[in-house]
Amino acid sequence: MKGVVTAPDGLPRCPWGMESVQMADYRAYHDTEWGRPVHGDDALFERMSLEAFQSGLSWITILRRRAGFRAAFAGFRIAEVARFTEEDAERLLADPGIIRNRAKITATLANARVAAGLAPGELDALIWSYAPDRTGRPVPRTYGDLQPVTPESTALAKELKKRGFRFVGPTTAYAMMQACGLVNDHLAECHVRAEVEAAAG
């Protein structure tokens, strides 16, 4: 199984962060965003939505359309997206700047309405309540050490579904947990791992 890959700049990275020289945006995301703690209801709603859109696709496909998604979905401000109408849904289906998948668009609008019904800070607190104890987690050394689903992501997905959220299964929930810093899945020798661990406090 793949361990870290040393880039031309001499820095060891998780292999997905160094797939090819054409993927500099992937490397920037790996180095500066992935795994760093994300807080705030709107910010977490954005990550939840983008991970749902990513389902069945490569993350680079979503990453390269992120500006388009933000423009189309009012910056993922929950209160605004919750007010989107059927006309907005049709507009989104015609927007080339996003992934035009009716089921995922419908789920995003429905999720915004569910999130809008929560108290301020409640979505943040809910998601972060499923972060595992960092001290008890083994540090991954290769891709083979990483699992696509964990007991925590299964429990989080179950709770989100119970509250009415859609398109957030255990695998999608775990991808969100990885991206938002609930876990640190940078490999042991990745140059970013220590920074991410420090950011988590």
N, C-alpha and C positions, 0 to 999 in steps of 0.2 A: 504494500500500500504506500501511496505517496506521502513523503514527509515534506519538509519545507523545501522551497526552491530558491536558490540564490540568484537575484536579478543582476543585470549589468551594473547597477549602482552599488553592488556589493552587499545589499541587504537581504537577509533571508525572509521569505514570506510564505504564507499558506499557498499551496499550489494554485488555487483558484484565483488568487490575487496577482498571478504572474503567468497567465496562460499564453499570452503573445504580446509582441510589441504594439499590436494594433489595439490593445485593450488598456490603454493608459487610464481611461475613465474607471475601469474596474479596479485598477491598482490604487487609484486615488480614493475610491470608496472603501477599499480594504484598509488602507493606511489611516484614513481620517474619520471614518464613520462607523463601519461595521463593528459591533461589539461594544461601542461606547454607550454609556447609559443615556436613555432617552426618557424624558419626563414631560408631562403636560397632556391633557386630554386630546387636544387637536393633533399634537405631534404623534401620539400613539394611534389615534384614529387613522392618520395618514399611513403609518407603517402597516397597520392591520389591513387597510384597503389595498395598498400596493402588493403586500404579500398574497392577498387573495387574487389579485389580477395576475400575479406571477404563476399561480397554480397551473402546471402543465407546460410552462414556458421557461426559457432561460432568464435568470435575473438580469442579465445585461440588456435584454429586450425591454424590461421595465425601467431600468436605470436610465437608458438613453431616451426614454419618453417621460421622465419624471417632471420636467418642466411643463410638458404638455398636460400631464395629469393635474398638476397644481393649478394651471390656468383653467382647465375644464371643470375642476371640482372646487372652485372658489378657495384655493389654498388649503383645502381640507378643513376649513373652519366648520365645526360640527353644526353650529346653529344655522349657518347658511345652507349647507348641503341638506339639512333636514327639511328645508323649505322647498327643495327642488320639486318640480311638478312632472307630469307625464311629458309635457312639452320639453322640459329640460332633458328627460331621459332620451327622447327622440333626437335632440340636439347632440347628446353625447354619442349616440349610435352612429352619427354622421361625422364625428370628429376624428380626423386622421392622426391627431396628435396623441391619441390614447389607444388602448386595446379595445376594439369595438365588439365586446362580448355582452349580449343582452343580460344573461344570467348574472354576470359579475357586476354590471352597472346597476341592475335592480337590487342586488344584495348590498352594494355600497350605499345606495340611497336609503334602503331599509335600515341598515346598521347606523346610519347617521341619525335616524329618527329614534332608534333605541338609545343611542348615546346621548341624544339631546334630553332624554327623559331622566338621565342620571344627575345626581348633584354634582356641582363643580368639584373636580378632583377625584370623583368616584371611579371613573374609568382607569385613571392612573393607578389609584390604590388597588383596584381589583386586579389589574394585570400584574403589578409588581408583587402582590401577595403570593404569587405562584413562583417567584424566583427561588431556586433551590439554595441551600446552604453552600456557599462558595468553598468553604474550608473542607467540605466533605467530598468534593468532586475531584476525580483524578484528572490530571492535566493531559489532554490529548497530544500524542506525539506524531500520529499519522492520521490520514483520512479514515482508516479502518477503525480508529478509536471513537469516531463520532457516530451517533445514532440519529436517525431522522425523526424519531419520536421518543419522548421520555414520559415517565409517570406524571411529571409536573405539566407537560404540555397537553397530555391527555385530560388531566383534571381541569386545566384552564379552558380547553376547548369545550368540555362538557358544561362548565359554568357559563361560558359565553353563549352557548347554544340555549341553555336554560333561560337565559335572560332575553333571548330573541335575536341574537346576532347570527348572521348567516355566513357561509363560505369560510369558516374558520375551524377546520378540522385539526386533529392533533399534529399533523405534519406542518401545516401552515402556522399553527400556534407556535411550534418550536422554531420555525424559521424567524418568526417575529421576535421570539425570546432571544435568539442569537443576535439578530440585527440590532435590538434595542438594549443589549447589555445586561439582560437578566442572567445570562450565562456568558462566560468567556471561552469561546471555542476556537480562538487563535491557537495554532499549534505551539508546543512548548518552546521551540527554537525560533518562532516567528518574531521579528524585531518589534512588532506592535504589541505583543501580548503583555509585557510589563506595563506599558502605558495604559492599556485598557484596564488592567487590574488596579492600577493606581487611581484611575478615574472613577472606578467603582467604590473606592474608599475601603 
